[in-house]
Amino acid sequence: MTASKPPPERDASLRERLREVLLRRPSTALELSSAAGLREKDVADHLAHLARSLEHRGERLGVEPASCIACGYHFASRERLSRPGSCPRCGSTRIDPPVHRIARR
């Protein structure tokens, strides 16, 4: 039987790494996935959990909404933290992703 390698040591949890990146600068899910070493599609789930834990620190997760590149529509009322697939106004899939940041209360 071959022994499997243990996972690499991590200094901080994924969510703590996301928090550290967001404290330094506003970031998109793609930027956060690169900085934290996880898949872009998993970032939204981690951000949702992070948003709940930030409340205990007197911080909150702020989101600059996604917008359509083609017509300029802003997804201001969107609750989900991920990038929309298409614009409800013009149907374009050319969407600027939301930008996440941490704000102090």
C-alpha positions as CSV (number, residue, x, y, z in Angstrom):
1,M,0.0,0.0,0.0
2,T,1.4,3.4,-0.9
3,A,1.2,6.2,1.6
4,S,-0.5,9.3,0.3
5,K,1.1,12.7,0.8
6,P,-0.4,14.9,3.5
7,P,-2.0,18.1,2.3
8,P,0.3,21.2,2.2
9,E,0.5,23.2,5.3
10,R,-1.7,26.4,5.2
11,D,-1.0,29.4,7.3
12,A,-4.6,30.6,7.3
13,S,-7.9,29.2,6.3
14,L,-9.3,29.9,2.9
15,R,-11.8,32.4,4.3
16,E,-9.1,34.1,6.3
17,R,-7.0,34.4,3.1
18,L,-10.0,35.9,1.3
19,R,-10.5,38.4,4.1
20,E,-6.8,39.4,4.0
21,V,-7.0,40.0,0.2
22,L,-10.2,42.0,0.6
23,L,-8.8,44.1,3.3
24,R,-5.9,45.1,1.0
25,R,-8.0,45.8,-2.1
26,P,-11.4,45.3,-3.7
27,S,-11.4,42.2,-5.8
28,T,-13.4,40.1,-8.3
29,A,-14.0,36.4,-7.8
30,L,-11.3,35.6,-10.4
31,E,-8.8,37.7,-8.4
32,L,-9.8,36.1,-5.1
33,S,-9.6,32.5,-6.6
34,S,-6.1,33.2,-7.8
35,A,-5.0,34.7,-4.4
36,A,-6.6,32.0,-2.3
37,G,-5.9,29.0,-4.5
38,L,-9.4,27.8,-5.1
39,R,-11.7,27.5,-8.0
40,E,-13.5,30.7,-9.1
41,K,-16.9,29.0,-8.9
42,D,-16.3,28.2,-5.2
43,V,-15.5,31.7,-4.2
44,A,-19.2,32.8,-3.9
45,D,-19.9,30.1,-1.3
46,H,-16.9,31.1,0.7
47,L,-17.8,34.8,0.5
48,A,-21.3,34.0,1.8
49,H,-19.8,32.3,4.9
50,L,-17.2,35.1,5.3
51,A,-19.9,37.7,5.2
52,R,-21.6,36.1,8.2
53,S,-18.3,35.9,10.2
54,L,-17.4,39.5,9.4
55,E,-20.4,40.7,11.4
56,H,-18.7,39.5,14.6
57,R,-15.6,41.6,13.8
58,G,-17.6,44.8,13.2
59,E,-17.0,44.5,9.4
60,R,-19.3,43.8,6.5
61,L,-18.9,42.5,2.9
62,G,-19.6,45.2,0.4
63,V,-20.4,44.4,-3.2
64,E,-20.1,46.7,-6.2
65,P,-22.8,45.1,-8.5
66,A,-22.0,43.5,-11.8
67,S,-22.9,45.4,-15.0
68,C,-23.6,44.6,-18.6
69,I,-20.8,45.8,-20.9
70,A,-23.2,46.0,-23.9
71,C,-26.0,48.1,-22.5
72,G,-24.8,49.3,-19.1
73,Y,-27.4,47.6,-17.0
74,H,-26.4,47.3,-13.3
75,F,-27.4,44.3,-11.3
76,A,-28.1,46.4,-8.2
77,S,-30.8,44.3,-6.7
78,R,-29.0,41.0,-7.2
79,E,-28.5,39.1,-3.9
80,R,-26.2,36.4,-5.3
81,L,-22.4,37.0,-5.0
82,S,-21.5,35.3,-8.3
83,R,-21.3,36.8,-11.7
84,P,-24.7,36.7,-13.7
85,G,-24.8,34.7,-16.8
86,S,-26.6,37.2,-19.1
87,C,-28.2,40.6,-19.0
88,P,-32.0,40.6,-18.5
89,R,-32.3,43.8,-20.6
90,C,-30.3,43.0,-23.7
91,G,-29.4,39.3,-23.3
92,S,-25.7,39.9,-23.7
93,T,-23.3,37.6,-21.9
94,R,-20.6,40.2,-21.7
95,I,-20.8,41.0,-18.0
96,D,-18.4,42.8,-15.8
97,P,-18.2,40.8,-12.6
98,P,-19.1,42.1,-9.2
99,V,-16.3,43.6,-7.1
100,H,-16.1,42.6,-3.4
101,R,-14.6,44.6,-0.5
102,I,-14.6,44.7,3.2
103,A,-16.0,47.7,4.9
104,R,-15.7,48.7,8.6
105,R,-18.9,49.4,10.4
